[in-house]
Amino acid sequence: MNKQVLKVEKRISADPVRLFRAWLNVEDFSRWFLSGEMIGIDSVAMDPRPGGKFLINMTLEGEILPHEGEYITIDEPRKIVFTWRSHATDNKDTLVTVTFTEVKASSTSNGLNEKPQTLVTLIHEELENDIQIKMHSQGWTNILQGLNHWMS
């Protein structure tokens, strides 16, 4: 079976360090990491270091849906790599890479009082079928929109 790769990007008005840290701070993460309107967060536990584990208990219609994994790479403020396992991956490990790339102001702007811009790129590998791609595309898109809203 061919493994599939999903890529989602969002340009956010915030500096890369602040965005990077929002992924690794439990209190902040719990406020913005929502994958859809009907989805909630019951609890989050994380040990943000290579080899450290995380557990995100999402809720949907009263049911708790655990999402878990292990941090592989934490390279502040550029990149976080972690495994990702949930009901939506048939409880198999997949791989997620999130990168934070500062976007320089264009030469046409005056540069006065402009907020820093960062391109957040999320690549999700090892997905097994179109259903997993579709579910995660929607979820990760909503999550990055939530991060953008929380940063504004």
N, C-alpha and C positions, 0 to 999 in steps of 0.2 A: 504494500500500500504506500502511495506517495504521501509523504508528510507535507503539510501546507504551511505557508508563512503569511502572517497578517502584519500590515504596517499601518499605524495610525499616527498622524502628526497634528500638533496644535501649536500655534504661535501665541505666546502668553506674555503680557506686559508685567514682567518681574525679572529680577536677576537670577542667573542660574543657581547660585548658592541657596537662595531662599526656596526656589522650587525643589532643588535636590533634597534639602532638609525636610520639606513637607512630606516627602515619601518615607522618612525614617523616624519621625516624631509621632508617637502614638496618639497624643491628644489632637494634634493638627490633622493627621491622617484620618482620624475618625470623623472629622468635620466635613471633609470634601470628597472622600472616596465612596461615591455612590454610583452604581452602574445602571440605574434606571429609576423611573418615578415610583414604582411599587416596591423597590428594594430599600431596605434599611440596614443599619449596622447594629448588631447586638453587642459585639465586643471585638476588640483587636488586641493581640499580644504580639510583640516583636522583639527580637534580639538582633539589632541591625549591625552585624559584623559578618565577614565571610565565614560560612559554616553555621551561622545563627539561623534560627527558624522563625517563621511568622505564622499566625493563624488569624484569619479574618472571618468572623461569623456573621454572614449576611442573613437578613430575614426577608421572607417572601410569604405573604398570607399566613403568618403565624409559624411558619416552618423555618428552622435554622439551617442554613446552607454553608458548611465550612469550606473555606478556601485557604489552602496552606502551601507552604513551600520553604525553600532554604535559600539564603543569600549566597551567591557565588562570588560576585565582584561588587565592591563599594569603592568607587573612585571619585571622591568629592572634588569638584562639583559637576563632573562630566558624565558619569555612567553608573547605573545600578543594574546588575544582572541577577536574576533569581529564578528558581523553579516555581511552577504554578500548577496546582492540582486541585480539582474540584469536581462536582457532579457534571459540569459542562465539559470536562476533558475525560469523561468516563473514569475518573479517579486515577488517571495516569499522569505522570510528570510531563510537563511541557516547559519551554524555556522562554522567559521574557527579558528583553533588554530595553532599558529606558535611558535615552541620552538627552543631555541638556546642552544646546548649542547657542551661545550668545549671538544675536543678530545685530550687526552693526547698523547704526542709523544711516539712512541713505544720504547721499551727498546733496540732494535737493532740499533736505530739511535744514532748519536753522539750528537744530540741536539744543535749543533752549528748553529746559524743564521737561525733556522727554524721558519717559520711563524706560528703563532697560527692557529689551525684548529678548525672549528666549524661545527657540524652537525646541519643543519637547517631542521626541520621536520615540514611539513604542513599537518594538518588533516582537511579535509572539510567534515562536517556532514550535514545530512538532505537533501541530493540530492535525487531526486525522481525516476530517471531511468538511464538506461545504456547510453543514449544520453548525459545526464547531466554529468555523470561520465567521459565519453570520452572527452567532450568539456573542462571540468575543468582539467582533467589530462594533456591534451596537454597545456592548458593555464598556469597552475601552474608550470609545468616542464619548460616551456620557461621563465617564470618569475624568477624562481630560477637560471636558467642558466644566465639570464640577470644580476641578482644580483652578481653572481660569476664573470662574465666578468667585471662588473663595479668595483668590489673590487680588481681586479688584476692590 
